[in-house]
Amino acid sequence: MKKLPTITTEIGRYFLTDRIREEVDFSASAQSRGVRPPPSQKPASPESRIVPLPNRESWSIPPCDLQAAIAGRESRRHFTAVPLSLDELAFLLWATQGVRAELHEAAVLRTVPSAGCRHPFETYLAVMRVEGLEPGICRYLPLDHSLVLEREAVNLPAHLNAAARGQCFTGQAAVTFIWTVIPSRTEWLYGEASYKVITLDAGHLCQNLYLACQAIGAGTCAIAAYNQALIDDLLGVDGDEEFSIYMAPVGKIAAVP
């Protein structure tokens, strides 16, 4: 097992400040040295199964009053057995990581802000009940607005529950969003100053998920407490160059018992 670094309160708080920006030599960043940026989307293997998603021109999503959505925002941990439609899933994915414009290889404008327009996240989905999709692990391809089937999963709810440290509602949802981070995308521009802004960026996309759920009669609950090794293994990521950073189960809202 890899030896974990020693973390102190002082170190943790230091990285929440912006003092490190005064110490970073940005002239030595990968960008400044002329290194090409990492791809803004993790590629899918040529033999992968790709599922195109409905787009804004074709999906059937009701309008949502933003003021009402903000006022009604809360974490939901009780879900019905009603599946999400593919339209609804496409809408949630667009709301959290949808592409508005591709400016050039180092800048893709999306529906959420990201420091330096670096967008270091990949969106994985643990699919349990989505119309038109088999249960399993999928990944969103935002540049293509498509899904790639990463792997079939046997007894997925049980794996999720274990990985989420017994938070069983993760396996009772219709789909659980699991975001990974590829730090090199942000490090290319900001070096050691990347880590504060990466965590801020994660908050942006999850809040958009909360608000988008309001439009479709669904709910979600942000989760930052999970077993890192179990989640990374479930997704098939290496835990170093790419690792899970945030989770959020989504389902139709059930009455609280």
C-alpha positions in Angstrom: 0.0 0.0 0.0 1.3 3.5 -0.9 2.5 5.5 2.1 0.1 8.3 2.8 1.5 11.8 3.3 1.3 13.4 6.7 -1.4 16.0 6.8 -1.5 18.6 9.6 -4.2 21.3 10.3 -1.6 23.9 9.4 -0.9 22.3 5.9 -4.6 21.8 5.2 -5.5 25.4 6.1 -2.5 26.7 4.1 -3.9 25.1 0.9 -7.3 26.8 1.5 -5.7 30.2 1.4 -4.2 31.8 -1.6 -0.8 32.4 -0.1 0.7 29.7 -2.3 0.1 31.8 -5.4 2.8 34.1 -4.2 5.3 31.2 -4.1 4.5 29.5 -7.4 6.8 30.3 -10.3 4.2 30.6 -13.1 7.0 31.2 -15.7 7.9 27.5 -15.1 4.4 26.1 -15.6 3.8 23.6 -18.4 1.8 26.3 -20.2 4.6 28.8 -20.0 7.1 26.1 -21.2 5.0 25.5 -24.3 3.8 22.1 -23.3 0.4 21.2 -25.0 -2.5 21.0 -22.5 -3.9 17.7 -21.4 -7.0 16.7 -23.4 -10.1 18.3 -22.1 -12.0 15.0 -22.4 -10.7 11.6 -21.6 -10.9 9.6 -24.8 -13.0 6.5 -25.2 -11.5 3.3 -26.6 -12.4 2.7 -30.2 -14.3 -0.5 -29.4 -16.4 1.1 -26.6 -20.2 1.3 -26.9 -21.2 4.9 -27.3 -24.8 6.1 -26.5 -25.7 9.5 -28.1 -27.8 11.6 -25.7 -30.8 13.8 -26.5 -29.9 17.5 -26.9 -31.6 20.7 -25.9 -33.5 20.9 -29.1 -35.1 17.5 -28.7 -35.4 16.8 -25.0 -38.7 17.3 -23.1 -37.7 19.1 -19.9 -40.3 21.5 -18.2 -39.2 25.1 -17.5 -38.1 25.7 -14.0 -38.4 29.0 -12.0 -34.8 29.7 -10.7 -36.0 31.5 -7.6 -38.2 28.6 -6.6 -35.4 26.1 -7.3 -33.0 28.0 -5.1 -35.6 28.3 -2.3 -36.4 24.6 -2.5 -32.9 23.3 -2.7 -32.1 20.7 0.0 -30.3 17.3 0.2 -32.5 14.4 -0.5 -31.8 10.8 0.7 -35.1 9.1 0.0 -35.9 8.0 -3.6 -38.7 6.2 -5.3 -38.3 3.3 -7.7 -39.3 5.5 -10.7 -36.5 5.5 -13.3 -35.1 8.7 -14.9 -35.8 9.2 -18.6 -32.8 9.5 -21.0 -34.0 13.1 -21.6 -33.7 13.8 -17.9 -30.3 12.3 -17.5 -29.1 14.2 -20.6 -30.4 17.4 -19.1 -28.6 16.8 -15.7 -25.3 16.0 -17.5 -25.6 19.2 -19.7 -26.4 21.3 -16.6 -23.3 20.1 -14.8 -20.7 19.7 -17.5 -22.3 20.7 -20.8 -20.3 22.4 -23.4 -21.3 25.9 -24.6 -18.3 26.5 -26.9 -14.9 25.1 -27.8 -12.6 28.1 -28.1 -9.4 26.1 -28.7 -7.6 23.1 -27.2 -6.9 24.8 -23.9 -10.3 26.4 -23.4 -13.8 24.8 -23.5 -16.6 26.9 -22.2 -19.1 24.9 -20.2 -22.3 25.4 -18.1 -20.2 25.8 -14.9 -17.2 28.0 -14.2 -13.7 26.5 -13.8 -10.5 28.2 -12.9 -8.6 29.0 -16.0 -11.3 27.2 -18.0 -9.4 24.0 -17.2 -12.4 21.8 -16.2 -10.4 19.0 -14.6 -13.4 16.6 -14.0 -14.7 13.5 -15.6 -18.4 12.5 -14.9 -19.0 8.8 -14.2 -22.5 7.4 -13.7 -23.4 4.4 -11.6 -26.6 3.6 -13.6 -29.4 1.7 -11.8 -32.6 2.8 -13.3 -32.4 5.0 -16.4 -34.7 4.3 -19.3 -32.8 3.0 -22.3 -29.6 2.2 -20.4 -28.5 -1.1 -18.8 -27.2 -1.0 -15.3 -23.5 -0.4 -15.1 -20.8 2.3 -15.1 -20.9 4.9 -17.8 -18.9 8.1 -18.4 -20.1 11.3 -19.9 -18.3 12.6 -23.0 -19.2 16.3 -22.9 -17.6 17.3 -26.2 -19.8 14.7 -27.9 -22.8 14.9 -25.5 -22.7 11.1 -25.4 -22.2 8.3 -22.9 -19.5 5.6 -23.1 -20.2 2.3 -21.3 -17.1 1.7 -19.2 -18.1 -1.5 -17.6 -21.0 -3.7 -16.6 -21.4 -4.0 -12.8 -22.8 -7.0 -10.9 -24.7 -6.0 -7.8 -23.9 -2.4 -8.3 -26.1 -1.0 -5.4 -24.1 -3.2 -2.9 -20.8 -2.0 -4.3 -21.9 1.6 -4.0 -23.2 1.2 -0.5 -19.9 -0.3 0.6 -17.9 2.4 -1.2 -20.0 5.2 0.3 -19.3 3.9 3.8 -22.8 2.5 4.4 -24.7 5.5 3.0 -27.3 3.1 1.4 -29.2 5.8 -0.5 -26.4 5.8 -3.0 -27.5 2.4 -4.2 -31.2 3.2 -4.0 -31.0 6.1 -6.4 -31.8 5.9 -10.1 -28.2 7.0 -10.9 -25.3 8.1 -8.8 -23.0 10.8 -10.2 -19.3 10.2 -9.4 -16.9 12.9 -10.4 -13.2 12.1 -10.8 -10.5 14.7 -11.1 -7.5 14.7 -13.5 -5.3 17.2 -11.7 -2.8 17.6 -14.5 -5.4 19.6 -16.5 -5.3 22.4 -13.9 -1.7 21.9 -12.9 -0.8 22.6 -16.6 -1.8 26.2 -15.9 -1.5 26.8 -12.1 1.0 24.3 -10.8 0.9 24.0 -7.0 -1.8 26.6 -6.9 -4.2 24.2 -8.5 -5.6 22.4 -5.5 -7.7 25.1 -3.9 -9.4 26.0 -7.2 -10.1 22.3 -8.0 -12.1 21.9 -4.9 -14.0 25.2 -5.6 -14.7 23.9 -9.1 -16.2 20.7 -7.7 -18.7 22.8 -5.7 -19.8 24.7 -8.8 -20.9 21.6 -10.7 -22.6 19.9 -7.8 -24.7 23.0 -7.0 -25.8 23.0 -10.6 -26.9 19.4 -10.2 -29.0 20.3 -7.1 -30.8 23.1 -9.1 -31.3 21.0 -12.2 -32.9 18.2 -10.2 -35.5 20.7 -9.1 -36.7 21.0 -12.7 -37.4 17.3 -13.1 -38.9 16.4 -9.7 -35.7 14.7 -8.6 -33.4 15.2 -5.6 -29.7 14.7 -4.8 -27.3 14.7 -1.9 -23.7 15.7 -2.2 -21.3 13.1 -0.7 -17.6 13.7 0.2 -17.2 10.8 2.7 -16.4 7.6 0.8 -13.8 4.9 0.6 -11.3 6.2 -1.9 -9.9 2.9 -2.9 -13.3 1.2 -3.3 -14.7 4.0 -5.5 -11.6 4.3 -7.6 -11.6 0.5 -8.2 -15.3 0.5 -9.1 -14.6 3.2 -11.8 -11.4 1.6 -13.0 -9.2 4.7 -12.4 -5.6 4.6 -11.1 -6.1 6.7 -8.0 -3.2 9.0 -8.8 -3.4 10.6 -12.2 -7.2 10.3 -11.9 -9.3 9.7 -8.8 -12.8 10.2 -7.4 -13.4 13.5 -5.7 -17.2 13.8 -5.2 -20.4 11.8 -5.4 -24.1 12.6 -5.7 -27.0 10.1 -6.0 -30.0 11.2 -8.0 -33.6 9.9 -7.9 -37.2 10.9 -8.0 -38.2 12.3 -4.6 -39.9 10.0 -2.2 -41.8 11.1 0.9 -39.7 11.0 4.1 -40.9 8.2 6.4 
